[in-house]
């Protein structure tokens, strides 16, 4: 009897451990509770206009590569930031910096897409409130990319990098387009670098 109990305990431990492994690198879509799904909305190009929310209601809007390409066709510049809400770094938790940067370049015709890689409604809402972030928050669409974050990053990278001079990488978090052409891909984009990218691009005549 003792041996059976030990075997059952071992089975439970293995099952719990394997469940944790399965959840690693997931976008948390499958962990959404029914009452949280009301906060998931469809993408609309109107959300991007003027980089301002049209409502005070908290929502996140699903987005995919086709939606992003539609934005690049309408705006002079488009900046996509892939965001990890579970990251504890200041860069991830204080997202007011991104809003400040986007507002500085509003007159340049910049559209900013703050794009979460997870559906962690609770964390996203807490950070948005704490940071006084008033822009729309988007999320990589699960139906389009699947549950796995690494696979989603590979897909979005393939979709966004249309410039042969820019190598592909899973570690890019920022993509900047001039019209439909990608002119920058990298990580930890700051205001000085964004300012330089836009100024150089504006001075270049094709």
Secondary structure, DSSP 8 states (H G I E B T S, - for coil): -HHHHHHHHHHHHHHHHHHHHHHTTB-SGGG--GGGGGGEE---GGGTGGG--S-SS--EEEE-HHHHHHHHTTSSEEEEEEE-TT--SHHHH-THHHHHHHHHTGGGTEEEEEEESS--HHHHHHHHHHTT--S-EEEE-HHHH-SBHHHHHHHHHHHH---TTS---TT--EEEEETTEEEEEESS--HHHHHHHHHHHHH---
